[in-house]
């Protein structure tokens, strides 16, 4: 079965992980710091802190904004559940907005109808790695959290996605563009908020024992707790794999772009499906997922089954959050509802061979009569 998502782990990652294990130090240590500096340098971030997941990076991003309890945070419905969960875990209320049909990104126009006196922040998601048009969203005047989990190599007007607003988060889980066993991170424009985020990673402890021992005499094992938070630290083992991936990110992205361009070229003649939007001239895309649409009623589900029967796994990223009863949403979002019935992510990742891509394309072309018609 050809997987829909995946990473390309080679000898570099294996050697880095092995060296970490042989060092007898697997917790947060020097390799975490090395990755933080290298990642910040590549993306030209003002600062960067590694944590144990992109989901927890979102939690920290909301927490350091110190939003009043019950505040509303507007976010796209067409995204991963961690976005809404981070808002709820901070005592705030997620308010779901619709997305653009072609980019799958939230827009200022979709946000405005949901602004109320309780609105305190906006969360944007660079879907699939295509940058959100941030300028009109920033002009609305609210703090903005960028979810750049899909956008580790994306830029907008020459600047890295994740660095364009108040807080930006990244994900380095096992299937992301820059993969590790499990990790994430965040960058924060305000230095004081960033310092607080670093402290919160370690249960709110101001300084570790090692840091205290290097700066003061006496009882370095004592510590001051400045805030309440769970343990969100990453570790050197994940950082070692992530650092190896960072060193070959250009090659990994080159392969993703090759596959994307081949899909765009060879699927364009098929008038029964809609291919995703390409990056604009002022953008760089990360090509995390290739999400096409089948507008004919019922065609998407038959199409997915036909691909599955031919050894090709697909999925929908994402089931719209406003449809999930747990959030008790009153939002009416026709485009997100439409995507839920028409959209499908097909395989795109650097481990795919040319033969895999050819098989996927041949299967799609062979499936077209079934997918384009509705059974009587």
C-alpha positions in Angstrom: 0.0 0.0 0.0 1.4 3.4 -1.0 1.1 5.7 2.0 -0.4 9.1 1.8 2.1 10.8 4.0 5.7 9.8 4.9 9.2 10.8 5.6 12.5 9.8 4.1 14.8 8.5 6.9 18.3 7.6 5.8 21.7 6.8 7.2 22.2 10.4 8.5 19.2 10.2 10.8 20.2 6.7 12.0 23.8 7.8 12.7 22.5 10.9 14.6 20.1 8.9 16.7 22.7 6.2 17.4 25.3 8.8 18.5 22.7 10.3 20.9 21.9 7.0 22.4 25.6 6.2 22.8 26.1 9.5 24.6 23.8 8.2 27.4 21.9 11.5 27.2 18.5 11.4 25.7 16.7 14.2 27.5 16.7 17.9 26.6 20.3 18.9 26.2 22.9 20.2 23.8 21.4 18.7 20.7 18.1 20.4 21.4 20.0 23.7 21.6 21.9 23.0 18.5 18.7 22.3 16.6 17.1 25.5 17.9 20.0 27.7 16.7 20.2 25.9 13.3 16.5 26.1 12.7 16.3 29.8 13.7 19.2 30.6 11.5 17.8 28.8 8.4 14.4 30.5 8.7 15.9 33.8 10.0 13.7 33.7 13.1 14.3 36.1 16.0 14.2 33.2 18.4 13.0 29.6 18.5 12.2 27.1 21.3 11.8 23.4 20.6 8.9 21.6 22.4 7.6 18.0 22.3 4.9 18.5 19.7 3.3 21.0 17.4 0.1 20.6 19.4 1.8 21.7 22.6 3.5 24.6 20.7 -0.1 25.8 19.9 -1.0 25.5 23.6 2.0 27.6 24.6 1.3 30.1 21.8 -2.1 30.8 23.3 -1.0 30.7 26.9 1.7 33.4 26.5 -0.8 35.8 25.0 -2.6 36.0 28.4 -6.0 36.2 26.9 -8.9 36.8 29.4 -10.9 33.7 30.3 -13.8 33.2 27.9 -12.1 35.2 25.1 -12.9 34.1 21.6 -10.2 33.0 19.2 -11.2 32.8 15.5 -9.7 30.0 13.5 -10.4 28.0 10.3 -12.7 25.0 10.6 -10.7 23.1 8.0 -7.8 22.2 10.2 -6.4 19.8 12.7 -8.1 19.4 16.1 -5.0 20.6 18.0 -5.8 24.2 16.9 -9.2 24.2 18.7 -8.0 22.1 21.7 -5.2 24.6 22.4 -7.7 27.3 22.6 -10.0 25.4 24.9 -7.2 24.2 27.2 -6.4 27.9 27.8 -9.9 28.7 28.9 -10.9 30.4 25.6 -13.6 29.7 23.0 -12.8 28.6 19.5 -14.9 30.4 16.8 -14.8 28.6 13.5 -14.5 30.5 10.2 -14.7 29.3 6.6 -11.8 29.0 4.2 -11.2 29.8 0.6 -12.3 27.1 -1.8 -9.1 27.1 -3.8 -6.4 27.7 -1.3 -8.1 26.1 1.7 -6.8 29.0 3.8 -8.6 31.4 6.1 -9.1 35.0 4.8 -9.8 38.3 6.3 -13.2 38.3 4.6 -14.1 35.0 6.2 -13.0 36.3 9.6 -14.8 39.6 9.8 -18.4 38.2 10.2 -17.2 36.3 13.4 -15.6 39.3 15.1 -17.4 40.2 18.4 -16.6 42.3 21.5 -15.1 39.0 22.9 -12.7 38.4 20.0 -9.2 38.4 21.4 -7.0 36.7 18.8 -6.9 35.0 15.4 -5.3 31.8 14.4 -4.3 31.2 10.8 -3.1 27.9 9.3 -0.9 27.8 6.2 -2.8 24.8 4.7 -0.6 22.3 2.9 2.2 24.9 3.0 0.6 27.5 0.9 1.0 30.8 2.7 -2.1 32.6 4.0 -2.5 36.2 2.7 -1.7 37.7 6.1 -1.6 41.5 5.4 -5.4 42.1 5.6 -5.7 39.7 8.6 -3.0 41.6 10.5 -4.8 44.8 9.6 -7.8 43.6 11.7 -5.8 44.6 14.8 -5.8 41.4 16.8 -2.9 39.2 18.0 -2.3 36.5 15.3 -1.0 33.0 15.9 0.5 31.3 12.8 0.2 27.6 12.5 3.0 26.8 10.2 2.9 23.0 10.9 2.7 22.4 7.1 4.9 25.4 6.2 8.4 24.7 7.4 9.8 25.8 4.0 7.2 28.3 3.0 7.8 32.0 2.6 5.6 35.0 2.0 7.2 38.1 0.4 10.6 36.5 1.2 9.9 36.0 4.9 9.4 32.6 6.5 5.9 31.5 7.4 5.7 31.3 11.2 7.7 34.6 11.6 5.1 36.9 10.1 2.8 37.5 13.1 2.9 37.6 16.9 3.6 33.9 17.5 4.4 31.1 15.0 4.4 27.4 15.6 6.0 24.4 13.7 5.5 20.7 13.8 8.2 18.0 13.3 6.2 14.8 13.8 6.9 11.6 11.8 5.2 12.6 8.6 6.0 16.4 8.4 8.4 17.9 5.8 11.1 18.0 8.5 10.4 14.8 10.4 11.4 13.5 13.9 9.8 10.9 16.2 7.7 13.7 17.7 8.6 17.4 18.2 7.5 20.9 17.5 8.5 24.5 18.3 7.5 28.1 18.4 8.9 31.6 17.7 7.6 34.7 19.4 8.0 38.3 18.3 8.0 39.7 21.9 11.2 38.8 23.8 9.5 38.8 27.2 6.8 36.4 25.9 9.4 34.2 24.4 11.3 34.0 27.7 8.1 33.0 29.4 7.5 30.3 26.7 10.9 28.8 27.4 10.2 28.7 31.1 6.7 27.2 30.7 8.3 24.2 28.7 9.7 22.9 32.0 6.6 22.9 34.2 7.0 26.7 34.7 10.4 26.4 36.4 12.5 29.5 35.9 15.9 27.8 35.7 17.1 24.2 35.6 19.6 22.9 38.1 22.4 23.1 35.5 21.7 26.7 34.7 21.5 27.6 38.4 24.8 25.9 39.2 26.6 27.7 36.4 25.4 31.2 37.6 25.3 31.0 41.4 26.8 29.3 44.4 24.8 27.4 47.0 21.7 25.3 46.5 21.5 25.1 42.8 19.0 22.2 43.1 16.4 24.6 44.4 14.2 26.3 41.9 11.5 28.9 41.6 8.2 28.1 39.9 6.9 31.1 37.9 3.8 29.6 36.3 1.7 26.5 36.0 2.2 24.3 33.0 2.8 20.6 32.0 6.2 19.4 30.9 6.6 20.2 27.3 10.3 19.7 26.7 11.6 17.9 23.7 14.7 15.7 23.9 18.0 15.2 22.2 17.0 12.0 20.5 14.2 13.8 18.6 16.4 16.8 18.0 19.2 14.6 16.6 16.8 13.2 14.0 15.4 16.7 13.3 18.8 18.2 12.9 19.8 15.5 10.3 16.5 16.2 8.4 17.2 20.0 8.6 20.6 19.5 6.9 19.0 17.7 3.9 15.7 19.7 3.9 16.5 21.2 0.5 16.7 17.8 -1.1 13.6 16.6 0.6 11.7 19.7 -0.6 13.1 19.3 -4.1 11.5 15.8 -4.3 8.1 17.0 -3.0 8.1 19.8 -5.5 8.9 17.4 -8.3 5.9 15.2 -7.4 3.7 18.2 -7.0 4.6 19.6 -10.4 4.1 16.3 -12.1 0.6 15.9 -10.5 -0.3 19.5 -11.6 0.8 18.9 -15.1 -0.6 15.4 -15.7 -3.9 15.9 -13.8 -4.7 19.3 -15.4 -6.4 17.8 -18.5 -8.9 15.8 -16.3 -12.0 18.0 -16.2 -13.7 15.9 -13.6 -11.4 16.9 -10.8 -9.9 20.2 -9.5 -6.2 20.4 -8.7 -4.9 22.5 -5.8 -3.7 26.1 -6.1 -0.1 26.7 -7.0 2.0 29.3 -5.0 1.7 32.9 -6.1 4.8 34.8 -7.4 5.5 36.2 -3.9 5.2 32.8 -2.2 7.2 29.6 -1.7 5.1 26.5 -1.0 6.1 23.5 1.3 4.0 20.9 -0.6 3.0 19.0 2.6 -0.2 17.6 1.2 -1.8 17.4 -2.3 -5.5 18.0 -1.8 -7.6 17.7 -4.9 -11.4 18.0 -5.3 -14.1 16.0 -7.1 -17.1 18.2 -7.5 -19.6 15.6 -8.7 -21.9 14.4 -5.9 -20.6 11.2 -4.3 -17.6 10.9 -6.7 -14.9 11.5 -4.0 -15.8 8.5 -1.9 -16.0 6.2 -5.0 -12.7 7.6 -6.2 -11.0 7.0 -2.8 -12.2 3.4 -2.7 -10.9 2.8 -6.3 -7.5 4.1 -5.3 -7.5 2.0 -2.2 -8.4 -1.1 -4.1 -5.3 -0.4 -6.3 -2.9 -0.1 -3.4 -3.1 3.7 -2.9 -4.0 5.1 0.5 -5.8 8.5 0.6 -7.4 10.6 3.3 -9.1 13.9 4.0 -7.1 16.5 5.8 -9.3 17.7 7.5 -12.7 16.8 8.7 -14.2 20.3 9.5 -14.1 21.1 13.2 -17.4 22.9 13.3 -19.1 19.6 12.4 -17.7 17.9 15.5 -20.4 17.9 18.3 -17.8 18.4 21.0 -17.3 22.1 20.0 -21.0 22.9 19.9 -20.4 25.3 17.0 -23.2 27.4 15.6 -21.0 28.5 12.6 -22.5 28.0 9.1 -19.6 27.3 6.8 -20.6 26.2 3.3 -17.1 25.9 1.8 -15.8 23.8 4.7 -18.9 21.6 4.3 -18.2 21.4 0.6 -14.6 20.4 1.1 -15.7 17.7 3.5 -17.7 16.0 0.6 -15.3 16.8 -2.3 -11.7 17.0 -1.1 -9.1 14.2 -0.9 -5.4 14.1 -0.1 -3.4 11.8 -2.3 0.2 10.6 -1.6 3.0 13.2 -1.7 6.2 12.6 0.3 9.9 12.2 -0.5 9.9 8.4 -0.1 7.7 8.0 -3.2 9.5 6.5 -6.2 8.9 7.6 -9.8 7.1 4.3 -10.3 4.8 5.0 -7.3 3.9 8.4 -8.8 3.3 6.8 -12.2 1.1 4.2 -10.7 -0.9 6.8 -8.8 -1.4 8.9 -12.0 -2.3 5.9 -14.1 -4.8 4.7 -11.5 -6.4 8.2 -11.3 -6.8 8.3 -15.1 -8.2 4.8 -15.3 -10.7 5.7 -12.5 -12.1 8.8 -14.2 -15.3 7.3 -15.7 -16.4 5.9 -12.4 -15.5 9.0 -10.4 -17.1 11.5 -12.8 -20.5 9.9 -13.0 -23.2 9.4 -10.4 -24.8 5.9 -10.3 -28.4 5.7 -11.5 
